[in-house]
């Protein structure tokens, strides 16, 4: 599942260069025996959430179709109880609510080069005006490259949803530390950075 972001960015670039922009979806999360496990087997769904769902969206993709692996009850072919993945549906809804409410997604481009100071981080940017940083592995040491001006940081918890949480005030230009997430810095977080 680790290639969703890379693949979305690449397919977005190639389709635009060909003059035929695609809507890029992620489908059938590997391995085929696992996919998205039932909540009983994987109550947090960290890998599908961070790598597939947020990986695709942060690459400028259009989302994912969840695949249920064949090793688990209510698998891809015989699922009769979609409540078996209730927590995954909630986490998908949290992502959609966040993007629809707070992010000018259609005006943004993937720009992962803006993120540094962490093992893994992705960014979408609307020029230097709005920058969304996603930290799939968390990170209190994340840095972002800003344009000139004053910025505000607001945090969003992809695991639990809810309102934005106020973060640091930043001054650009240059590479700046965005500060630690409001809690559980080891979990995944989204930082929405807006020019004032």
C-alpha positions as CSV (number, residue, x, y, z in Angstrom):
1,X,0.0,0.0,0.0
2,X,3.0,2.3,0.3
3,X,2.8,3.5,-3.3
4,X,-0.6,5.2,-3.4
5,X,0.8,8.8,-3.1
6,X,3.7,8.2,-5.5
7,X,1.4,6.6,-8.1
8,X,-1.3,9.4,-7.8
9,X,1.3,12.1,-8.3
10,X,2.9,10.4,-11.3
11,X,-0.4,9.5,-13.0
12,X,-1.7,13.1,-12.4
13,X,1.5,14.5,-14.1
14,X,1.4,12.0,-17.0
15,X,-2.3,12.5,-17.8
16,X,-2.0,16.3,-17.6
17,X,1.1,16.2,-19.9
18,X,-0.9,14.1,-22.4
19,X,-3.7,16.7,-22.3
20,X,-6.2,14.3,-20.8
21,X,-6.4,14.8,-17.0
22,X,-7.6,11.7,-15.2
23,X,-9.5,11.3,-12.0
24,X,-7.1,8.9,-10.2
25,X,-8.6,6.4,-7.8
26,X,-6.9,3.7,-5.7
27,X,-8.4,0.2,-6.0
28,X,-7.9,-3.2,-4.4
29,X,-5.4,-2.6,-1.6
30,X,-2.7,-5.3,-1.5
31,X,-2.1,-8.0,-0.6
32,X,-5.3,-9.6,-2.1
33,X,-5.5,-11.9,0.9
34,X,-5.8,-8.9,3.3
35,X,-7.1,-5.7,1.8
36,X,-9.1,-3.8,4.4
37,X,-9.6,-6.2,7.3
38,X,-12.7,-6.3,9.4
39,X,-12.7,-3.9,12.4
40,X,-12.4,-7.0,14.7
41,X,-9.0,-7.9,13.1
42,X,-7.7,-4.3,12.6
43,X,-9.6,-1.8,14.7
44,X,-7.4,1.2,13.8
45,X,-6.9,0.6,10.1
46,X,-3.7,2.6,10.2
47,X,-2.2,1.3,7.0
48,X,-5.2,1.6,4.7
49,X,-6.0,5.0,6.1
50,X,-2.6,6.5,6.0
51,X,-1.2,4.9,2.8
52,X,-4.2,4.3,0.6
53,X,-6.8,6.9,1.5
54,X,-4.7,9.9,2.5
55,X,-1.9,8.8,0.2
56,X,-4.2,9.0,-2.8
57,X,-5.9,12.2,-1.8
58,X,-2.6,14.0,-1.0
59,X,-1.3,13.0,-4.4
60,X,-4.2,14.9,-5.9
61,X,-6.2,11.7,-6.4
62,X,-10.0,11.2,-6.1
63,X,-10.2,8.6,-3.4
64,X,-10.2,4.8,-3.0
65,X,-12.5,1.9,-3.5
66,X,-12.0,-0.4,-0.5
67,X,-11.2,-4.1,-1.1
68,X,-11.9,-6.8,1.4
69,X,-9.2,-9.5,1.5
70,X,-10.2,-13.2,1.0
71,X,-8.6,-14.4,4.3
72,X,-11.2,-12.7,6.5
73,X,-14.9,-12.9,7.1
74,X,-17.2,-10.8,4.9
75,X,-14.6,-10.8,2.2
76,X,-14.8,-9.3,-1.3
77,X,-17.0,-11.9,-2.9
78,X,-19.4,-12.8,0.0
79,X,-19.7,-9.7,2.1
80,X,-23.1,-9.5,3.7
81,X,-22.3,-7.2,6.5
82,X,-20.7,-3.9,5.6
83,X,-20.8,-3.0,9.3
84,X,-17.8,-5.3,9.6
85,X,-15.7,-2.3,8.5
86,X,-17.6,0.4,10.3
87,X,-14.5,2.1,11.6
88,X,-13.0,2.3,8.2
89,X,-16.2,4.0,6.9
90,X,-15.9,6.5,9.7
91,X,-12.3,7.3,8.9
92,X,-13.2,7.6,5.2
93,X,-15.9,10.1,6.2
94,X,-13.5,12.1,8.3
95,X,-11.2,12.5,5.4
96,X,-14.0,13.6,3.0
97,X,-15.5,16.0,5.6
98,X,-12.1,17.6,6.1
99,X,-11.4,18.1,2.4
100,X,-14.9,19.3,1.6
101,X,-15.1,21.7,4.5
102,X,-11.5,23.2,4.8
103,X,-9.4,22.5,1.7
104,X,-9.6,24.2,-1.8
105,X,-8.7,20.8,-3.3
106,X,-9.5,21.7,-6.9
107,X,-7.0,24.6,-6.8
108,X,-4.1,22.6,-5.2
109,X,-1.2,20.7,-6.6
110,X,0.9,17.9,-5.0
111,X,4.2,19.3,-3.8
112,X,5.9,16.8,-1.5
113,X,9.2,18.8,-1.7
114,X,7.7,21.3,0.7
115,X,7.9,18.9,3.6
116,X,11.1,18.0,5.5
117,X,12.3,17.0,9.0
118,X,10.2,13.8,9.2
119,X,10.6,10.3,7.8
120,X,7.4,10.7,5.7
121,X,5.3,13.7,4.7
122,X,3.2,14.8,1.8
123,X,1.9,18.2,0.8
124,X,-0.7,19.8,-1.4
125,X,-0.4,23.5,-2.1
126,X,-2.3,26.3,-3.6
127,X,0.7,28.4,-4.5
128,X,2.0,29.8,-1.2
129,X,-1.5,30.7,0.0
130,X,-2.7,27.3,1.4
131,X,-0.5,24.4,2.1
132,X,-1.8,21.1,3.4
133,X,0.8,18.8,5.1
134,X,0.0,15.2,5.9
135,X,2.2,13.3,8.3
136,X,1.4,9.6,7.9
137,X,3.8,8.6,10.6
138,X,3.3,11.6,12.8
139,X,6.1,13.9,13.7
140,X,6.8,16.7,16.1
141,X,9.8,17.8,13.9
142,X,8.0,18.5,10.6
143,X,9.1,21.5,8.6
144,X,7.4,23.2,5.7
145,X,8.7,25.5,3.0
146,X,6.7,28.8,3.0
147,X,6.5,31.8,0.8
148,X,6.8,35.3,2.2
149,X,4.2,36.4,4.8
150,X,2.4,35.3,8.0
151,X,0.8,31.9,8.3
152,X,-1.5,30.1,10.7
153,X,-1.3,26.3,11.4
154,X,-4.5,24.3,12.1
155,X,-4.3,20.6,12.9
156,X,-6.8,17.9,11.9
157,X,-6.9,14.3,13.4
158,X,-7.7,11.8,10.5
159,X,-8.2,9.0,13.1
160,X,-11.1,10.8,15.0
161,X,-12.3,13.7,12.8
162,X,-13.7,16.7,14.6
163,X,-12.9,20.4,14.4
164,X,-9.6,22.0,13.5
165,X,-7.2,22.6,16.4
166,X,-5.3,25.8,16.5
167,X,-1.5,25.5,16.1
168,X,1.4,27.8,15.7
169,X,1.8,31.1,13.9
170,X,4.6,31.0,11.3
171,X,6.5,33.7,9.4
172,X,7.8,33.0,5.9
173,X,9.7,32.9,3.7
174,X,11.8,29.8,4.1
175,X,11.7,26.4,5.7
176,X,9.9,26.6,9.1
177,X,9.0,24.1,11.9
178,X,5.3,23.7,12.0
179,X,5.3,22.6,15.7
180,X,4.0,19.4,17.3
181,X,0.5,18.1,16.8
182,X,-1.9,18.8,19.7
183,X,-1.6,15.3,21.1
184,X,-0.3,11.8,20.1
185,X,2.6,13.1,17.9
186,X,3.3,9.5,16.8
187,X,-0.2,9.2,15.1
188,X,-1.0,10.6,11.6
189,X,-2.0,14.2,11.4
190,X,-2.9,16.8,8.8
191,X,-1.7,20.4,9.2
192,X,-3.6,23.0,7.2
193,X,-1.3,26.1,6.8
194,X,-2.9,29.3,5.5
195,X,-1.5,32.7,4.7
196,X,-3.0,35.5,6.8
